[in-house]
Amino acid sequence: MTAPTIPLTAAGGGVVDRVLAVLLDDLWGGLLDGLAGAAGVDVLSLPFMQRAYLAAVCVAIVGPLVGSFLVHREMAMIGDTLAHAAFAGVAAGLFVNAVLAVAVPPLATALVVAALAALVVQTLVDYAGAYRDTSLAIVLTGSFAVGSVLITAADGGIAVGINAYLFGSLATVSRANAGVLLAMTTLVGLAVGAAYRPLVYVTFDEVGARAAGIDVTRYNRLLAVLTAVVVVGAMQIMGVILVAAMLVIPVAAASPVTGFKRSIAASVAAGLLATVAGVTLSYWYDVAAGGTIVLTAIAVYGVVVVGSRLRGRLASSRRERGARANADAVGTDAGTGSGTVTADGGDGAE
């Protein structure tokens, strides 16, 4: 199976190739080559694994960055919905390639369809009076239906080609895909940074944001489109089926952290741990990268939950011991005080 690539135009291809060579080979590749030599881990020096690690780092950053807003707005399942929309987009691209013999990058069609689906979801919520879970269910099932129809319409000829997008693979992260994912990560990071305050306001107090004159609809649509971008970017390594996990699980793992900015940083750290460890384990044991990353993320979440409960019990135990110690001290002081009053009373009487 060949890795899906995004063709570069002849005019800009030379410039893009040089930029990718500097970023991927000189900077990122040089860094991992140095780490491989210092740590004696040969996997870090393999070019396709270097691209896979870069994709993993990008997914670990943008997934929790956007997912933090979604989880706090109780829209965590929009990632799964847009993943199915991206599946329909990939199927559309492969269908056009197979039937019309037109070179259409499947990732490009996936991004367009996922972005349109995100806008449809928000439109249903804003104007059609549909509840969020209802609108998500409509778009999810409709997208999957479109994808399945397109696959069968091509006599099953594109079914094999779509497997890499459904389940993800280290081999699908080509040089061009890594560059596109790096650009997506930069775009999402800049967009969230520029719109951070209004997004936070809309996330935690939508009514108050409207009263303050903030264009809530615009920021809702921005967040939906950014989610689509993250889903398509993560699909290369995670696969359609598991892509929504990186929007939710690292954010859940950071739930004990107080403060929204600190929780975002903690969720990114949890995502980095899960993706880097998952990619490494996937290579060592020759298993699916997406599933390994998700299982690793769930393990991180489990450790955080158990650790939080243990800390809570230890803190409660310390408080109980402190309360008993204070009670004993008060009782001792009360007994001493009683004797002193009696003595003073006696002196006064005399």
C-alpha positions in Angstrom: 0.0 0.0 0.0 1.4 3.3 -1.0 1.3 6.3 1.4 -1.1 9.0 0.4 0.7 12.1 -0.7 -0.2 15.6 -1.6 1.4 16.7 -4.9 3.3 20.0 -5.1 3.0 22.4 -8.0 6.0 22.8 -10.2 6.2 26.5 -9.4 6.3 26.3 -5.7 7.5 22.7 -5.3 11.2 23.7 -5.2 10.7 26.2 -2.4 8.5 23.9 -0.4 10.9 21.0 -0.8 13.8 23.2 0.5 11.7 24.4 3.5 10.7 20.8 4.3 14.3 19.7 4.0 15.4 22.3 6.5 12.5 21.6 8.9 12.3 17.8 8.7 15.8 16.8 7.9 18.1 19.5 9.3 16.2 20.6 12.4 13.9 17.8 13.4 15.9 14.9 11.9 19.1 16.3 13.3 17.6 16.6 16.8 16.4 13.0 16.8 19.6 11.7 15.3 21.4 13.4 18.2 19.1 11.8 20.7 19.5 8.4 19.0 23.2 8.7 19.3 23.1 9.9 22.9 20.5 7.4 24.2 21.5 4.5 21.9 17.9 4.2 20.6 18.2 3.4 16.9 14.4 3.8 16.2 14.9 7.6 16.6 17.2 7.7 13.6 14.8 6.0 11.1 13.4 8.6 8.7 9.9 7.2 8.6 9.8 7.0 12.4 11.1 10.6 12.6 8.1 11.7 10.5 5.8 9.5 12.7 7.2 11.2 15.9 6.7 14.6 14.4 3.1 13.7 13.5 2.6 12.4 17.1 3.9 15.6 18.6 1.7 17.7 16.4 -1.4 15.7 17.3 -0.5 15.8 21.0 -0.4 19.6 20.8 -3.4 20.5 18.7 -5.7 17.8 20.0 -5.8 18.8 23.7 -5.5 22.5 22.7 -8.8 22.4 20.8 -10.3 19.6 22.9 -10.1 21.6 26.1 -12.7 24.0 24.8 -14.9 21.2 23.5 -14.9 19.2 26.7 -15.8 22.2 28.8 -18.6 22.9 26.4 -19.8 19.3 26.7 -19.2 18.8 22.9 -16.6 16.1 23.2 -18.4 13.9 20.6 -18.0 16.5 17.8 -14.6 15.0 17.2 -16.1 11.6 16.4 -18.7 13.2 14.2 -16.2 15.1 12.2 -14.0 12.0 12.0 -16.9 10.2 10.2 -17.3 13.3 8.0 -13.6 13.1 7.2 -14.1 9.4 6.3 -16.8 10.5 3.8 -14.3 13.1 2.4 -11.6 10.5 2.0 -14.1 8.2 0.3 -15.1 11.1 -2.0 -11.5 11.8 -3.0 -10.7 8.1 -3.6 -14.0 7.8 -5.6 -13.1 10.7 -7.9 -9.6 9.3 -8.4 -10.9 5.9 -9.3 -13.9 6.8 -11.4 -12.9 10.1 -13.0 -9.1 9.5 -13.1 -8.5 12.9 -11.5 -5.6 13.4 -9.1 -7.4 14.7 -6.0 -5.6 14.4 -2.7 -7.9 12.5 -0.3 -6.7 14.5 2.7 -7.7 17.7 0.9 -11.3 16.4 0.3 -11.4 15.1 3.9 -10.5 18.6 5.2 -13.2 20.3 3.0 -15.9 17.8 3.9 -15.0 17.9 7.6 -15.0 21.7 7.7 -18.4 21.8 5.9 -19.8 19.2 8.3 -18.6 21.3 11.3 -20.5 24.3 9.9 -23.6 22.2 9.3 -23.5 21.0 12.9 -23.2 24.6 14.2 -26.0 25.7 11.8 -28.3 23.0 13.0 -27.7 24.1 16.6 -28.1 27.8 15.9 -30.9 28.0 13.4 -32.7 24.6 13.1 -33.4 24.4 16.8 -31.7 21.0 17.0 -30.0 19.9 20.2 -26.3 19.5 20.0 -26.4 15.7 20.5 -29.1 15.5 17.9 -27.2 17.5 15.3 -24.1 15.5 16.0 -25.9 12.3 15.5 -27.5 13.5 12.2 -24.1 14.6 10.7 -22.3 11.5 12.0 -24.7 8.9 10.6 -25.2 10.9 7.4 -21.5 11.2 6.8 -20.9 7.5 7.4 -23.7 6.7 5.0 -22.2 8.8 2.3 -18.8 7.2 2.7 -20.3 3.7 2.6 -22.3 4.5 -0.5 -19.2 5.9 -2.3 -17.2 2.8 -1.4 -19.8 0.4 -2.8 -20.5 2.6 -5.8 -16.9 2.0 -7.0 -17.4 -1.8 -6.9 -15.3 -2.0 -3.7 -12.2 -0.9 -5.6 -11.4 1.9 -3.1 -12.0 -0.2 0.0 -8.4 -1.3 0.3 -7.1 2.3 -0.1 -9.3 3.6 2.6 -8.1 1.2 5.3 -5.0 3.3 6.0 -7.3 6.3 6.8 -9.7 4.2 8.9 -7.1 2.6 11.2 -4.0 4.9 10.8 -0.5 3.7 10.1 3.0 4.9 10.7 3.7 4.3 6.9 1.0 6.8 5.9 3.0 9.8 7.3 4.8 10.8 4.1 7.2 13.7 3.8 4.5 15.9 2.3 1.9 14.9 4.9 4.3 15.7 7.7 4.8 19.2 6.3 1.1 19.7 5.9 0.5 18.5 9.5 3.2 20.9 10.8 1.5 23.7 8.9 -1.9 22.7 10.4 -0.5 22.7 13.9 1.0 26.2 13.4 -2.3 27.5 12.0 -4.4 26.0 14.8 -2.0 27.3 17.5 -2.0 30.8 16.0 -5.8 30.8 15.7 -6.4 29.7 19.3 -3.8 32.2 20.6 -5.4 35.1 18.7 -9.0 34.2 19.7 -8.1 32.8 23.2 -10.0 35.3 25.4 -13.3 35.3 23.4 -13.2 31.5 23.1 -12.8 31.1 26.9 -15.6 33.6 27.5 -17.9 31.8 25.0 -16.9 28.4 26.5 -17.7 29.2 30.1 -20.5 31.8 29.8 -22.1 31.9 26.3 -25.0 34.1 27.6 -22.7 36.6 29.2 -20.6 36.6 26.0 -23.6 37.6 24.0 -24.5 40.3 26.5 -21.0 41.6 26.2 -21.3 42.0 22.4 -19.1 39.1 21.4 -20.1 37.4 18.1 -20.7 34.0 19.7 -21.8 32.4 16.4 -18.5 33.3 14.7 -16.4 31.9 17.5 -18.5 28.7 17.6 -17.9 28.2 13.9 -14.2 29.0 14.3 -13.9 26.3 17.0 -15.8 23.8 14.8 -13.6 24.4 11.8 -10.4 24.1 14.0 -11.8 20.8 15.2 -12.1 19.7 11.6 -8.5 20.6 10.9 -7.3 18.7 14.0 -9.3 15.6 13.0 -8.0 15.5 9.5 -4.4 16.1 10.7 -4.6 13.4 13.4 -6.3 11.0 10.9 -3.0 10.2 9.3 -1.6 8.4 12.3 -4.7 7.7 14.5 -7.2 6.7 11.9 -10.8 7.8 11.5 -12.0 5.4 14.2 -9.8 6.6 17.0 -9.1 10.2 16.0 -11.6 11.7 18.5 -9.7 10.2 21.4 -6.9 12.8 21.4 -9.5 15.5 21.7 -10.9 14.1 24.9 -8.7 11.7 26.8 -5.7 14.0 27.5 -8.1 16.7 28.6 -9.8 14.3 31.0 -6.4 13.3 32.3 -5.7 17.0 33.1 -9.0 17.4 35.0 -7.4 17.5 38.5 -5.4 20.6 37.5 -6.9 23.9 38.5 -6.8 26.9 36.1 -7.8 26.7 32.5 -4.3 27.6 31.1 -2.6 25.2 33.4 -5.1 22.4 32.5 -4.4 23.0 28.8 -0.6 22.7 29.5 -1.2 19.5 31.5 -3.4 18.0 28.8 -0.8 18.7 26.2 1.8 17.0 28.4 -0.4 14.0 28.8 -1.0 13.9 25.0 2.8 14.0 24.4 3.4 11.2 26.7 0.6 9.1 25.2 1.5 9.7 21.5 5.3 9.4 21.8 5.0 6.2 24.0 2.3 4.9 21.7 4.3 5.3 18.5 7.3 3.7 20.1 5.3 0.7 21.4 3.6 0.4 18.0 7.0 0.1 16.3 8.4 -2.3 18.8 5.5 -4.7 18.8 4.3 -4.2 15.2 0.8 -3.2 16.2 -1.6 -0.5 15.1 -0.3 3.0 16.0 -3.7 4.6 16.6 -4.9 1.9 18.9 -1.7 1.8 20.9 -1.7 5.6 21.3 -5.3 5.5 22.6 -4.6 2.6 25.0 -1.6 4.5 26.3 -3.6 7.7 26.8 -6.3 5.7 28.7 -3.5 4.2 30.9 -2.2 7.7 31.6 -5.8 8.8 32.5 -6.2 5.8 34.8 -2.9 6.5 36.6 -4.1 10.1 37.1 -7.4 9.0 38.5 -5.9 6.5 40.9 -3.2 9.0 41.9 -5.8 11.7 42.6 -7.9 9.4 44.7 -4.9 8.3 46.7 -3.9 11.9 47.2 -7.4 12.7 48.3 -7.4 9.9 50.8 -4.0 10.8 52.2 -5.1 14.4 52.5 -8.3 13.4 54.3 -6.3 11.1 56.6 -3.9 14.0 57.4 -6.8 16.3 58.2 -8.4 13.7 60.5 -5.1 13.2 62.3 -4.7 16.9 62.6 -8.3 17.3 63.9 -7.7 14.6 66.5 -4.4 16.2 67.5 -6.1 19.6 67.9 -8.9 18.1 69.9 -6.5 16.4 72.2 -4.5 19.7 72.6 -7.7 21.6 73.4 -8.7 19.1 75.9 -5.3 19.3 77.6 -5.4 23.1 77.6 -8.9 23.1 79.0 -7.9 20.8 81.9 -4.8 23.0 82.7 -7.0 26.1 82.4 -9.5 24.7 84.9 -6.8 24.1 87.5 -5.5 27.6 87.1 -8.9 29.3 87.5 -9.4 27.3 90.7 -6.1 28.4 92.1 -6.6 32.0 91.1 -10.0 32.0 92.6 -8.5 30.6 95.8 -5.9 33.3 95.9 -8.5 35.9 95.3 -10.6 34.6 98.1 -7.7 34.7 100.5 
